[in-house]
Amino acid sequence: MSIFGTFLMLGVLQGAIMGVVLLAKSKSKPALFYLALAIFALTATLLRLSLFESTLDRTGALFAVPLASDLLILPLFWCFTLRVINQEITLSRRGLPWFLPWFVFFSYSLVFYLLALFEPTLNAKNTLALDWEYQNIRQFEDYITGPFNTVLGSIIVWKLFSHIHLIKDWVPDHLNERLKIYQIFLLMASLALIAVFSQFLSLYFLERTNAAPINKTAQLFYVAMVYVVGFLGYQFTALPRFKLDSDVAQEVDAFTNEEKTSLKSLFERGAYLDPNLNLNTVSRTLGLSANKTSSLIKAISNKNFRAYVNEHRVNAVKDKLQDAENAHYSILSLALECGFKSEASFYRAFKELTGSSPSEFKKLHQTQKVSFESR
């Protein structure tokens, strides 16, 4: 087996393992079910490429084995995307149409493969392939795969990008690093689009020998995608799931006095002290949707959820720093006590809200206190 074929088989092996792991985790995170199936589909495609590289797909029971899943991978990623952004998958409207091209070609390939199994010789199988226009059908499938995956891939990238833009201000500070995984995933998806489009162009405009380096580079990229996408996909399912619309009213008058009082009272009672506090938690406590809660916070404070929570936490830290009884406590311990989950998020929020570092604030307060007492 060539070095290239070895890389493909490594991709098949790691894809199978990653798919099984994700499938096992899908009971607690349903979105992972579709990600696991997408990884399996990508793995099947890598296996087909490996068999083609070793010419095994033209012998015995492996002759024309229907492993081509190029038209199945992105529809499954589309379903995964819908679940990640908290949208239901309605097969008749959102999901099913994208599976139809794969279903048509797979059905044809499966019937042909089953018929070819009963042919005793390779010549008989090749004759059957000519009668069934097998090569022409497969070539037509290759021709439509590029445009199809480019269109659907672009929709997936746009959908994820829109979702990031919508939720980035509502994710708690301690999950901010997880949010960056979205951006990495978007980069990988964009690179995948470039790989797909390059293959598409090479198929149409280049000679087969000239297109080979482009195709092999794209296929090696898919090997890397098996592991990276599986890992990243699992990581960002840990983000809270919000249903947020960008066009919800944010005027104070749009909310009742009871709703505004309930929110203020919740934070006055120290809800911000919970380091795992997120928009969903606040929404459930208030008996409102996440969408309405986000708009309520924006209406009464002109801040997003993260900024609103951090303002309360920073004010609590400032009060403690000015209390002489807390002089023997470290600044970080006070910050953690007030709901911050990491030193980095605390220092960033404190600097944004006060214009100075916590140590500078503490030193300034002590100087002012000494100056006042000496009068």
N, C-alpha and C positions, 0 to 999 in steps of 0.2 A: 504494500500500500504506500502511496506517495505521502510526502509531508503534508500536502494540502488535504488529502483524504484522511490523514490522521487527525488533523485539526477538526475536520467535520465530524468525525466519530467522537472526539472529545466533547464537541458541542452537543451531540446526541445524548451522550452519557449524562452530562451535567444538566441538560434540559429535562431528561426523564426524572432525575433526582429532585430538581427544583420544582417540577410540576407536582410530584407526589407530596413534597413538603407543603406547598401552597394549598393543595387539595385538602390535606389533613387540617390545615388552619382555617379552612373556609367555613367551618361550622360557627365559629365566633365572629368571623368577618366575611359575610356573604359575597362581597365584591371579589374576594380572592378566588372564588369558584371560577369566574370568567377569566381571571388572570391565569389560573392554572391551565384551563383549556387552551388559552392563547399560547402559552408556553409549550404545551403538548403539540399544538398545530405547527408551531415554529420548529419544534424538534422533529416532527414528521417530515417537514420540508428538508431539513438538514440531512435526515436519513436518506431521503430520495436522492439528494445531491451526492451523498457518499456512495450510494449504490451505483449511480450513474458514473461517478469518477472511477470506480473499480470495474465497470461494465457488468456488474452482477445483475443489473436490472434487465438484462437481455438474455438471461438464462433460466431454465427450469421454472419453478413456482414463483420466482421473483420477476418473471417477464411482465412488464407493464403493471407492476403492483401499484395500486392507486394510493400513493402517499402524498401527492401534490396537494398542499394546503395553503398555497400562496394567497388564494382568495378567501380563506377562512380566518387567517390570523388577525387582520384588522377589524373585521366585524366583531370578533370576540373582545378585542381591545376596546372597541366602541361600547360594548355592553359593560365592560369593566369601568370605563370612564363614566357612564351614566350612573352606575352604582356609587362610585366615589363622590360624585357631585350631588348625590342624594336625589336622583331622579329615578322614577320607576321605569322598568323596561317593558314597554308595551310592544309585543312582537308584531302586531298588525300595523303599527305606526312607526316605531323607532327602530326595532331590531330586525324583524323578519326580512324586509326588502334587501338588506345588505347581505343576507346569507344566500339569496336566490342564485347569484352567479356560481358560487361554489357548489351549491346543491346540484345544479344542472350538470356541470362538468364532472363532479364526483359520481353522480348516478351513471353517466355515460361510461366513465372509466371503470367503475365497479362491474357493470354488466360485461364490458369487453374483457376485463381481467378474468371473470368467472368462465366466460366462453373459451378464452385462451388456455385455461387450465386443462381443458379436456382435449386439447390438440397434442398429439404424441411427439411431434418433432418441432424444432425451431423454425424450419422452413414453413411448416403448416401454420405456425403462429404468425410468421411474417406475412403470409398470404392473407390470413384473417385480418391483420392490421391494415393491409392494402384495401381489402373489401370494405372495411369499416371506416376508411379514411382517418385512421387513428393519428398519424403524424400531422395531418392537416388540422384536425380538431385540436390537438395539443398545441400546435403552433398558434392557432387562433386564440386559445386560452392564454398563451404567453403574451400575445399582442394586447389583449384587453386588461391583463393583470396590472401592468404599469399605470395606465390612466386610472383604473379603478382604485388602486391602493394610494395613488397620489391624491385623488379627490377625498377619499375617506380619511386618509392620514391627515390631510389639511384640516378637515372638520374636527378631528380629535384634538389636534394641536390648538386650534382656535377655541374649542370648548374648554379645554384645561386652562388655557391662558385667561379666558374670561372669568373662569371660576377663581383663579388665583387673585386676579385683580379685585374681585368682589369680596373675598373672605380674608384677605391678608391683614386688614385692620381689626379683625374680630378674633383672630387666633391668639390665645394667651402667650405671653412672652416665653414661657418654658417650652412651648411647641414651635417656636420660631425657626429653630434649626430644622425641624421636620418639614416646615413649609418650604425651605430651600430645596428639599428633595423634589418637590414639584418642579422647580426650575431646572434641576438637573435632568429630570425625566423629560421635560419639554425639549431640552437640548438633544437628548438621545432620540426623541421622536423626530425632531427636525433633521438630524443626521440620517435617520432611517429614511425619511422622505427624499433626501438628496441621493441616497444609495439606490432607492427604488427608481427615481426619475432618471438617474444615470444609466441604470440597466435598460430602462425603457428607451432612452435615446440611442443607446448602443445597439439595441435590437433592431431599431428602425433604420439607422443611418450608417452603421459601420459593418464592415465585413466580419464574418464570424471569428476569424483569427485575431482581428484587431479588437473585437469586443471582449475577448476572453479575459484579459487582465482586469477590465472593469468589473466583469461578472464575478471573478474570483475574489476581488477586493470586497465587493458588496457581500459576498457569501461569508467571508471571514468576519465581516462586521456583524452579520447575523449571529455568528457563534458567540461573539462578545455580548450581543443583545440578550441572549438566552439567560445569562447569569445576571447581568446588570439590571435589566428590566424586571426580572423576578424579584431581586433584592429590593430595588427602589419601590416597586409596586407594593410590596409587603410593608415597607417602612411608612409610606404616606397614608396607608389605611388607618394609621393610629391617630390621624387628625380628626377633630370633631366634625360631624357632618351637619352643615347648616343649609337651610333653604332661605336664601337671601335674594331679594329682588332689588334692583337699583332704582326703581321708580316709586318707592313707597313714600308717602307723605311724611315730612319731618317737621311740620309746624307744631308748636307747643299746644295750640288749640285743638289739634287732632286727637289729643289724649285726655282722658278724664282726670280729675283731681285725685281720685283714688289710685289710679295707675301711677301717677307722678309721685304721690306720697309713698306708695308701697315701695317704689324703687329707691327713693331717698332713705326711707326707713331701713331697708334691707342693708344698705351700705353703712348707715349710721350704727347698725348693730354689729358691724365688723365682718360682713360677707367677704370683703377683700382680703381678710387674713388667711383664707383658704388658698394655698398655693396652686391648687388644681382647678380653681374657679374658671369656668368658661361660659360662653354665651348660652349654651344649652341649659346649664345648671341654673343660671339666673332666670331664664325663661320659664323653666318648670316651676321654680319657686313663686314667680309672679302669676303663673297661670296664663301666660301669653305665648305667642309663637316667637321663635327666634327672630323672625323678620320684624315683628312689631316691637320686640324688646330693643333691637338694634336701633330702630327709628326713634323710640322713646328716649334712649340714652343720647342720641344725636340731638334731639329736640330740646332737652333740658340742659345740656352741657356744651353742645356744639363740639363734642368729642366722640371718637369711636370707642368701642368697648375696651380695647387695650389701654388707650390713653386715660379713659375714665377710671378704670381699676388702678392703674399706676399712680394717678393723681392722689387717690385716697391712701395708697400705700406709702408714697413719698411723704405726704403730710403727716402720716403716723410716725414715720422714721424721724422727721424733723422735730416733732413733739418730744420724742424720746431722747434725741440728741440734746435738746434744750433742758432736759430734766436732770438735775444734779445726781439723782439716785441711780442713774444709768451710766455714770462716768466710768465705772470699772468694766462695763461691757464693751466688746469690740463693735465697730460700726456694722460689720457683716452679720454678727449675731442678731443685732437689732433689726436689720433688714430682713433676715430670714423669719424672725418673729412676726414681722408685719406683712408677710405673705409672699415676698420675693423668693424665687426658687433657685436663683443662681447669682453669683457675684456680678457677672457680666451684665445681666438684664437689669440688676439694681443700679449699677453705676451709670448705665446708659440712660435709664429713666430719670434718675436723680439729676443728671447733667442737663437733660432736655427741659426739665421743669423748673430748675432753679438757676441754671446758668453757671453753676459751680460744682465741684466735686463734693462728696460727703465730708471728706476731711477738711476741705477749705471752709465749708459751711460750719462745721463744728468749731474750727479755730476762730472764725469770724465771730461766732456767737460768744465764745469764751472771752474774746478780746472786748467785745461790747459790754459783757457782764462785768468784767473787771473795771472797765472805764466808768460804768454806771455806779458801781459800789464805791469807787474812790472819790466820788464827788461829795 
